[in-house]
Amino acid sequence: MPPAQAKISRLHGERSQSFSSYSPPTFDPAVRQAALGSISAGALGPPAAVKRPPIVYPALLSRVANAFVQRITTSPRIKDSIEYKDCFDGRDAVDKIAFIIKTTDRNLALLLGRALDAQKLFHDVTYDHRLRDSVNELYQFRNKTITGGPRIRSMESIDYRPSYPAPEATDELDTVNGVFTLLTDCYSPTCTRDKLCYSIACPRRLEQQSRLNLTPNGGLKRALSRSSSKEKKDQRLWITSVPKEISDAVSPDEKKRQEVIYELIYTEKDFVNDLKYLNDKWITPIRNMDLLPESRRESFIDRVFYNIKDVYAVNSKLGEALLKRQQTYSVIPEVGDIFLEHVVNFAPFVLYGANQIEAKYEFEHEKSMNSAFSRFVEETERRPESRKLELNGYLTKPTTRLGRYPLLLEAVLKYTKDDNPDKTAIPQVINIIKDFLQKVNLESGKCENAFNLRQINKGLTWKGEPMELNLLAKDRQLIMKGPLKKKGTSSEHADIYVFLFDHVLLLTKEKKGKGPEGYKVHKRPIRLELLTLSTMEEPVMKSSRRTSSLIPHKPSHASNVVAKITPTSNPLSKITSDKSGFPIVFSHIGRHGGSFTLYATTHAGRKNWMDRIQKQIQALKNKADSWKLLPVSERFFPASNKVNCSSTYDNGRRLVIGTDSGVFVGKPKGHFIRVLPRERVSQVDVMEDERILLVLAEKHLLAYGLEALDPNDPNNPNKRGKKLGSSISFFKTGVCQGKTLVGTVKNSSNALDSNSNIKTLEPIEQDGSKKNKHMFRTMLRGGNNEMFKEFYIPREVTSLHFLRNTLCVGCSKGFELIDLNTNTQELLDKSDPTLDFVHKKDENLKPLAIYRIGAGDSFTFLLCYEEFAFYVDKIGRRARNNWIIHWEGMPTFCALSLPYVIAFDPSFIEIRHVETGDLVQIIPGNNIRCLHHIANQPGAIHVVMVCHYVLLGRRSCNLRILKYFSNIHNCISRGCFLLLTLDG
């Protein structure tokens, strides 16, 4: 066999083995020729053999490391029943390296990966071995505290080849730096493919020899050190520890059983010795030497080594019992009884495992900040008794040891006879240990999540005023983190570092320089309920801007535009190459919304991000789904008959719908019948006690008897309404000073002189002699008495509210109070400095609604504006100074259904708790408008939203009901109706 083939075959045989120590490989020319042949491109081979060039110059470890970090996908993995976060397996690592350098030789990729491993880019999760090409071996990036990935500085050189894209340089401290000589180009500037340089090891000379089938010169040759290519096997076996006559007297299965028991005992002894090593070589010197200030030594030892002494106390007793059994019997009859006695004391493993992330961070932080401690660490790890294993490897041993017990005990059980007591005892032991492992995974996950949240919260910096993310809340979760590119370029530098929490998506940029690790907030945090995702091939939901008025009769022109981006309309729609990346379109609806695109470096990475985000959005929806949409009527109203308003009567059992073609009545889930053929009905209201139907059509306010809603009597004289006013902008019914009133608002049409006239009318009983005539039982009568009042406001009024003793109007100047003696005053106290944030807005702030919260003399008013909501007391001064709601959207209307306040943005319904201000639920939609609302009355909130739908070529509408559920099993009779218009 030729030398090169022999060398490669030997490497292939060792592909799944680890290096106990590593030194950069040096190959003879034949081996180098064989390796280079697998990645030939350009000058490395003839034109016919040219393959796709490597993504980066493969000889520079810094560039390979950057490309590797960008492309490898990490995720939680399980090994020996222990969950490890942000891991990747050995096979995937070799796959990615082979892809980066464009080779089919997995041995070459494995060697390059081990060079990265030797530079401490990543490590085996148990710190036991180097990179192996195996799906069963898991690895983590070494410098992952928050980011989950390393910090790498690229190395530029004057021999940089333009054919390889250059990664952007970063100013990070932790570097992967070096040259993988096996894959270098010739450094001589005069060397060409036709005129070679003098070097006998020139890559082009090797390529020429391969092309011309020449025998390679012996040249400079040095064999690989065996100690660097093969691990020494432990020869501790049971069969060598007992006399031959004893081993020959037992069955083959019993020999295997004894070998496993022997391994169980000597590995337990090694584990106890490792714990003793930690105490003798680390804890004691740190406590006694002048490495740290004396005041910090004990706290540092507690944080790094935590309860390692408790673990030692448990396992030293277990180890002694096993050794005593081994010394008593040459053929050990059972071990299950020993484990049953001691395994119940394994609780210290749970506490220790939970503290691992804190211990590692504290150790690494001290090492980076304390030069004396760093020298001590380096010297200690080089000692023979350290066995070339760093401290982190020893710190993980208690957790990995707990995971090894079930594997060893199951192997013992496999070769145990049925009549042996271990057949019963060992399964009990395994179940107990697995319960402890589950607790370790649970508690370590909680502690790691809490640690990451604290670090992120501490490291965030904001451009302007910081927002409260509540990252330290009890149940807060960090679900995913990682880099995404801001632009689809070939740069290996990730522009944006993204954090996915259980409630928001946070986009940041990593801080550069030598300071502590941190993140600058790049964009306003996005609540997941307001986020939608798509690729460039899918429809993208664009954020709408409010253009509709609060007044129900005015048409709303706000819309959520759904743009179908097709491959022909956008050249980026089918991006699959590494050059441009894999796009994710983030669409944020609401006041601060918009759409932007970030790029993942791999298809798998994009899928992982989208799956995780969408899963959490759905989880939030399921968790907070207190308000549910239930069908009322489907595909009844065509899109040409626009629904403008609604009301209820017959104690909420019947609906009154006002549309562009008239007034309709019907029952939920039933048919609707037109009872009044009026054009452009913008407002309807039913005064059921007074048996009056009010209709605002084409700005004329008409009063009908309630009999007009009877669909079976089309000729009823009451279907001819009485005109109460013209040029009416809107009206409102309510109770003030114990009287049921109707307020009408007539706004001036002169844009240069905005003013409003407000009239209040009261229903009055008619003479009983007229009851038999086709007339109303009650009427709206005005006169010069106190039952009728008219007010003039020198501003445009947008809303009208009935309080207990006064009227409150919302206008361009804010909220104003009007008593029935026509006196007006501003609601807010201008002398209150805590209300400056409102006064500074002047006339740019639109008031939406005012609600009385509380009973007796302790009541307050909840004031809802289009930007925020807050409380004031009865004299107009700020109440609950630290309480304020900043709306996520730009609401056009606010409704109250205690204990919730509901804001209606054209894009979504925002439901918040009136006591805490917390966001409870988001209900997305299109062109949402609130049609009718009576505070705190069941079924009194009516909403319409537009949807895009085609059914057999016909445009149609859906009517649904939105009800509130206190929980999934108990339906409360509080709710609101949702009229859903489907438009093709």
Helices and strands as residue ranges (DSSP letters): H 3-13, H 29-37, G 42-44, G 47-49, H 61-71, E 75-79, E 82-89, H 90-101, H 106-118, E 122-124, E 138-141, G 181-183, H 203-211, H 226-229, G 238-240, H 244-249, H 252-278, I 279-283, H 284-288, H 294-305, H 308-328, H 336-342, G 343-345, H 347-354, H 356-369, H 371-381, G 384-386, H 391-395, H 397-414, H 422-459, E 460-461, E 478-484, E 496-501, E 504-510, E 519-521, E 526-527, G 528-530, E 531-534, E 540-541, E 562-563, E 582-588, E 594-600, H 603-623, E 627-634, E 643-649, E 654-659, E 662-666, E 672-676, E 681-687, E 692-697, E 700-705, G 706-709, G 717-719, E 722-725, E 730-736, E 739-747, E 756-765, G 768-770, E 778-781, E 789-793, E 797-802, E 807-811, E 814-818, E 824-826, G 833-835, H 836-839, G 842-844, E 847-853, G 856-858, E 860-865, E 868-872, E 878-879, E 885-886, E 893-897, E 900-904, E 908-913, E 919-924, E 929-933, E 941-947, E 956-965, E 971-982
